[in-house]
Structure formats: C-alpha cells, structure tokens
Amino acid sequence: MEVGLKIGKYLKDRGITQAFLVRETGLTASAISDICSGSRKGIDCLEYFKICKALGVDMMTFIADGEAEL
C-alpha cells in the first residue's frame, strides 16, 4: 500500500485531519497534502518519524502494516 493511502487510512480511523498533521509535524500543508495524495513519493526518515508520531503509531508498526514505501 502506498504511504499516502496508508496515512489517509490512519487519519480516517483516528478521526483526525491533515491540518492536525500539519500542526503536529511542522510540515507544510502542501507537503502533507502531496504526501497523502501520492504526488510526493520521497519522504525522508525525519518526516516519516514525525508523521508516525503524530498518528500515534510506531514507525515499524506503520511500515509493517501492509507494504509501505520508504
């Protein structure tokens, strides 16, 4: 599963928004939007960590949940 789709699933399951990720991660709204839409494929490790932390999921759990692309 693509990273953006997986993030979207976690957002939906937890009832949170992309705006929440922007506030919690410090990433720009356009960066979060591009990641979630799949138009941005490259996510560095620090961004990945910040997103997982904001989603309340361990990075290894996130990666293991399907086939995430780093």
C-alpha positions in Angstrom: 0.0 0.0 0.0 1.3 3.4 -0.9 2.4 5.6 2.0 -0.2 8.3 1.2 -3.1 5.9 1.2 -1.8 4.4 4.5 -1.6 7.8 6.1 -5.1 8.5 4.9 -6.4 5.3 6.4 -4.8 6.2 9.8 -6.3 9.7 9.6 -9.8 8.3 8.9 -9.5 5.6 11.5 -8.5 8.1 14.2 -10.9 10.8 13.1 -8.1 13.4 12.6 -7.3 15.7 9.7 -4.4 16.7 7.5 -4.5 20.0 9.3 -3.8 18.1 12.6 -0.7 16.6 10.9 0.5 20.0 9.8 0.3 21.3 13.4 1.8 18.3 15.0 4.6 17.7 12.5 5.6 21.2 11.5 5.5 20.2 7.8 3.7 22.5 5.4 0.1 21.9 4.4 1.2 21.4 0.8 3.8 18.8 1.9 1.2 16.8 3.9 -1.3 17.1 1.0 1.2 16.0 -1.6 2.3 13.0 0.6 -1.3 12.0 1.2 -2.3 12.4 -2.4 0.7 10.4 -3.6 2.1 13.2 -5.7 5.1 13.3 -3.5 6.9 10.0 -3.3 10.0 11.0 -1.4 9.6 11.2 2.4 12.8 11.4 4.5 13.2 9.5 7.7 12.6 12.5 9.9 9.3 13.4 8.1 8.3 9.7 8.4 9.0 9.7 12.1 7.1 13.0 12.7 4.1 11.7 10.8 4.0 8.4 12.7 4.4 10.2 16.0 1.5 12.5 15.2 -0.6 9.5 14.1 0.3 7.7 17.4 1.8 4.7 15.7 5.3 3.2 15.9 7.3 3.6 12.7 7.9 -0.1 12.5 4.3 -0.9 13.0 3.3 1.6 10.3 5.8 0.0 7.9 4.8 -3.5 8.7 1.1 -2.7 8.2 1.0 -3.6 4.6 3.8 -2.7 2.3 4.9 0.9 2.9 7.3 2.5 0.5 10.2 4.4 2.1 
